[in-house]
């Protein structure tokens, strides 16, 4: 036991007061009649020579009361070893796993952890807890639910870290490894007690990317297919006069005037039939001529593959696309055209300081490249992502159009992209965009998905010993003894 105010123990010296009172207030003797004044004087002198304590135990009781009050004033506390803080145990699962058939691969693990006291949460900004009743409904479901919300899982990691920040916590994070759930800059570190487990999913999708009328009576359909291995395109020919087109499997297309309504395995999309050549303007300076050669070759490959005529010119009049390869800011006149629907590609004309990285193309192969060291804006729509998690190509919507900013280049001085067969496949969905959605079921390698380093969590700032205040117990004891003292004193006064 220790005291927070030990100097107040000096108040215990107050016990001298009841001792002095007991010594001074002796019980007065009976009056005895004597016959001589000489005997009375002798009795008076003997009073002081026979001083002794009376009511000894009552005196002790009063002294103990004062000592207890003095100790209470000194604020006594009992120090003992603080109990070990229990860590939180949580399972966090991405919604694309929690509400689809992909849950089957991790369900036994979740059931085992729930029996060991873990709680189940969805990997969302609120980290909502999934109750036992809801989990029973989810785990016995026979059909997949429609998951429309797509969160950026890298940006959610700080939220998870702030909630489970103590080293004694234990967190298992299950998410898909699909690229569509990761954007922006990959976190550099992750806490050691948070174990991130990417789950491989075999989900794939087919969609109608574009419809091109190649002749008065022939229609070319460009179908996109995406799986964890990569994204590819295939062609299918149909008659222009056909109102309904049946492809293999559950794939149907309905002609609606100048557009096609496509239905593939339960999801539908609508594209405009291209009947006119695509107008592309390439505006460059002398320093970017090497870049222009690779860009023209990729555009020509897209035109040959799709059968869509693409006219490359040097002015923006009636252009659908503008590639701005100049070391100058984008003119205000082009900004006005973007608001009306023009698509613009901006690529710096000089070579600033750059960093080495790699990029996984549409086919899944890794492409080495240099990336500009300049930081992109916080709010951006990421189109191409480097292996370090930073955007290689990002877009900003302005009115009806978009401005794409490319942070690398096509020539060998910048990257292997210009000499790769994947460049036309990467540019194709940009030149011929699918208006309803972007489908990307490619998988990220675990080295690209997970943060590079593990960091040990800082221990909680709690004392190794705990203090329990004892003041109320000393006051209570003093009060109880005071009641006993009053009872005893009252009885003795009646004797």
N, C-alpha and C positions, 0 to 999 in steps of 0.2 A: 504494500500500500504506500502511495506517495501523496504529497500535498501540492496543490496548485498555488496556495498562498501560505507557505509554512510560517512566515513571520507572525501570522495571526494566532499561532499557538501560544504567544505571550499572554493572550487573554486567559490562559489557564491559571495565571497567578491570582486570579480573582478568588481562588479557593481560600486565600488568606482571610478574606472577609468573614465567611461563616465560622472559621476557626477562632477569630478574634471575638466575634459575637458570643460564641459558646464559652470562651474563657471569661468574658466580662459579665455575662448574664448568668451568674450562678443562681440556683434556686434559693430564695430567701428563707432563713430558718424561722422557727416559731419564736414568739416573744415569751421570754421566761422572766417572771418577777423575782427579783433578788433584793436582798436587804442592804446591800452596800453598793455604792457607785464604783468602788474599787473592782468588784467582780465584773461589772458591765464593761469597763475599759479593757480588762484582760481579754474578754470575748471578742471585742472589736479588733484587737491586734492579731488574734489568731486567724481571722478571715483571710488575710493576705499570705499567711504562712502555709495555708493548706489548699493552694490552687490546684484543681484537677478537673479533667474533662468529665462532663455529664452527658447522657444520651449519646454515647459514642457512635453507635450505628446510624443514628439519625444524622449526625455530623458527616459521617462517611458518605451517606446517600446524597447529601446536598453538595458535597465536594465533587462526587462523580457526575452529578448533573451539570455543574459548571465546566468540568473537564470535557464532557461530551459536546457542550455548546461551543467551547473553544476549538475543538477538533472540527466541528461542522463549519465554523467560520474559516478554517484553513483549507476548505474544499478538498476533502480526501477523495482519491480515486484509486480503483483497483486495476492494476496493469496486468494484462494477460495476453497470451499469444493470439493474434487475430485469426479467425477461422479462414481457411483457404477458400478463395473466391471460386465459385463454380463457373465454368465457361459455358457459353451458349452452344447448342448443337443444332445445326440447320442443314437442310437439303434444299437447294435452289435449282429449279428446273425451268428451262426456256419453254414458252408456250407452244412453240412448234413441235416440241417433244411431248409436252404434257397432255395435249389434246389430239394427238394423232397416233397412228399405229406404231410410230417409232418408239413409243413408250415401252413396248414389250421387251426391248433389249435391256432396259435398266429397271424395270418393275421389281424383279426379285431383290435387287440391291436396295431399292427404296423401302420395300417392305421390311427388310432386315434392319435397316437403320431406324425406321420408325419404332420398331420393337425395342430398340436400345435407347429410346428417349429423344430422338431427333424430331424436329418440326419441319414440315414441308411448306415451301414458299414458291411462288411463281417469280421468274426473273423479269420483273417489271420495275418501273420507277418507284412504285409503292411497296414492292416486295410483299405482296398480299399472301397471308398464310392460307394454306389449303387445309381445311378441317378434315378430321377423320371421316365424317359423313360424305363430304365432297370427294375425298380420295377414293372411297369405296365405289362411288358412282363413276368416277373417271376410269378406275382400274378394271371395271367390269363392262365398259362401253364396247360395243361391237362395230361402231361406225366412227370415222374421223369427224371431228368438229371443224368448222370453217374458221381458220385463224387469219384474221385480216390485219391485225396490228403487227408491225415489224419494228422492233427496237434495235438501236445500235448497241450491241453488247459491250463494246469497248467503253462507250461513254457511261454505261451503267455500273462499271466496276468500282468507281469511287463511291457510289452510293452503298454498294455492298460492303466496301471496306470501312466506311464510316459507321455502319451498324454493327459490324463484327470486327472490332479493332483490337480486342484484347488477345494476348498470346495464348490464353487457355481456351479460346473459342475453337470450334471445329466446324468447318463449312465445306460441303461438297457441292460444286457448281457443275450442272450438266447442261450443255447447249449443243445445238447443231454445229457442224463445221462448214456450213454453206456460206459463201462469200456475201450473200445478200444481207446477212445479219451483222456485218462488220464494215465500218466506214470511219473515216477520219484517221487520227493518229493512234497507233497501237500503244497502250500503256507500257512503260519501260519495266515496271516492277509489279509484283503481286505478293501479298502477305503469305508467309509460309503456312499458316493454318487454314488458308483457303485453297482447296485443291480443285482446279478447273479441269474437267474431263470432257473433251469434245466427243460427240457421238456421231459416228458415220451413218448417214442416211442414204438410201438408194433411190430416193425420189427423183423422178424425171418429169419433163413436161414438153409438149409439142404445141406450137402456136403458128398462126399465120402472120408472117413478118411483113410481106408486101404482095401486092397483086399488080402485074404489069401487062398491058395489052401490047404484045409484040407485033401483031399484024391485025388487019381488020376482022379476022375470024379466029384468032388464037390468043389465049390468055395464059400467062405464065404465073404460077403461084410459088412464092418463096416461103418455104416452111422452116421454122426454127426449131431446133431440138436441143435441150439443155439437160445435162445430168452431172453427177459429181466429177466425171472425167473431163468434161468440157462442153463447149457450145458449138454446134455445127448447123449447117443449112443444107437443105435439099430442094430440088425443083420438081414441079408437077405441072403438066400442061393440061389445059381444059379449053373447051370451045367457048367463045365469047357469048354465044346465044344460050348457053346452059343456065337455067335459073336455079338448079340445085346440083351440087357436086358432092358425090360420096367418095371419100378416100378410104384407105384401109382402117379397119377398126371402127371406133366410135367417132369418126371425124366427118362432119357435114359442113357444107358451105352454101349459103343462100345469097343469090344476087339481088341487090337492092339498088336499082338505077346505076349510079356511078361508084358504088361501094360493094364490098363483100362482108357478110356477117358469118363468122366462123365459129363453130362449136367443137371443142376438143375435150373429151373426157370430163364433161361437166362445166368447163369454163368457156366463156365466149369472148370474142373480140371483133372489132370492126375496122377495116382498112379501106382507104380510098384506092380505086383502080387508077394506076398511072397510065395516062394516055399521051402525055407530052414528055419530051426529053427533059432531063434534070439539068438545070443551069448552075454551074459551079464556077466561081471567080477566084483566081489565085493571084493575090497581090503581094509581091515580094520585092526585096532589094537585092543588091549584088551579093551580099554576105550570105544570103539564104538560097542561092541557086542550087546548091547540093541537096538541100532539103526538098526543093520543088521537084527534082527528078524522081525521087522516091515516092513523093505524094502523087504525082501524075501516073506513075506506074501502078500504084494501088488502085487509083480511081478507074484506070483503064481495065484492070482485072475485074473490078466489080461490074463494070458495064458489060464485059464479055460474058461473065458468069450469069448475070440476070437477064441479059438481052435488053436492058433499059439503056437507050441512048443518053450519054452524059456529055454535055457540051462544056468544055473548059475554055474560059475566056479571061480577059484582063480588066474587065469593068464590072460594076455591081448592078447595072441596069437589068431588071427582070431576073436577078439571081435568086436561086433558092438557098445557096450556100456561098459563104465567103471565107477563104482562108487568108488570114492577115499574117504574113510572115515578114514583118517590117519592124525595125527598131524605133517605132513611133507610137504614140497613143492612138487608139482607135478614133477616127474622126467622128464628129458629132452627127454628120449626115448618115453614117452607117448605124449609129446608135438609134436614129429615128427609124431606119428600115427594120432594125431588130424588133422594135415595138410593134411593127406590122406583120411580123412572122419570119423575118430573115434569121437564119442560123449562121453564127460566126465562130471561126476557129482562130484563136490568137496564140501566136508562138513568137517568143522573143527573137530578135534578129541578131543579138550579140551573145557571146558565150561568157556568162558570169561565173562566179565560183560555184562549183557543183559537187555533189557527193555521189558515191557509187551505191547502186542498189540493184534489184532485179524486179521483174514484172512477169506475172503469170498471164499468158494470153488466153484467147478464147478456146484454143485447143488443149490447154492445160500445160503446155511447155513453158519453161522458165526462160525469160529473155533478159540478158544483162543490159544495163543502161546507166547513164548518168542522170541525176535528178537535180533540178535547181535547188539551191540552198534557201531561197526566199520562202517565207512562210505563207501558205494560202490563207484566205479569210476564214474566220471561225464558221460562218454559216455558208455552206456550199453543198451542191449536189454532186457527190463523187461518182465519176464514171469509170475511171481506171485507177487501180490501187497498187502501189508498190509493195514489195515484201516487208518493208518496215512499217506498213500501215498508213503511210502518207499518200495523199492523192497525186497521181501522175497527170490525170485529166479530170478537171472539175468544171461544172457548169453553173451559170447564174441566169435565172429566168428574168427576162425583161419584157414585159408586155406579152405578146404572142410568141416571141422568139427567145433564143438562148445565146449566151456568149460562153463558149468553151475555152478554157485556158489550159494549154499544154505545157508541162514543166520539164520537157525533155526535147529530143529531136529524133529524126529518122536516119540521119547519116551515120556512118561508122564512128565518127568523132564523138557522137552522142550515145548511140545505142546499136543493138543488133536488130532493132525493130524494122528498119527499112529493108533489110535483106531477108526478113522472115516472111514466110507464106501466111502468117497469122495477121499481118497488117490489113489486108483487104477484109478479112472476117471481123476485125475490130472496127473498121470504119463503116462497114455495111449497115449495122443497125443505127448508126448516126445519120448517114445519108438517107436511108429509108426507114425512118423510125416507126415503131409500133405505137400508135397513139394511146392505147388503153393502159398498157403496163410494160415494164421491163422484166423479162424472165431470166433469171440467172441462178441455176442450181449447182454451179461449180463449187467444189470443195476447196477449202484452204488447207494447206499443209500445217501440221501441228506447230512447226517451227515458225510459221508466219502468223498463226492465230494467237498463241500464248505469249504473254510478256516474256522478255528475255531473261529476267533475273527474279529470284525470290528474295524477299526482304523480311527480316525478323521483326515482329511487332514490338513496339515499346511496351515495357511492363506498366501496369496500372500504377498510378501514383498514390498508393495506399500504404499506411504505416504497417510495419511488421508486427507491432503490438497494438492491442486495443485497450482503451480506458473506459471503465465503468464508474460513473459518479456514485459516491456513497453518502453524499450530504443528507439526502432525505432519510436514510436509515439512522444516522446519528441523531438527527432532530427528533425522529420518532422515538428512539430509545430514551432521549432526554425527557421528552414529554411523558412517556410511560413512567419513568422514575419520579418525575415531578408529581404525578398523581399518587403514587405510592407514598411519597414523602408527606403530602398533604393529609392523607388518611392516617398515617402514623402520628403526625403532629397533632391532629385533631383529637385522637384518642388519648394521647398523653396529657393534653390540656384539660380533659374532663376528669382525670384522676384526682 
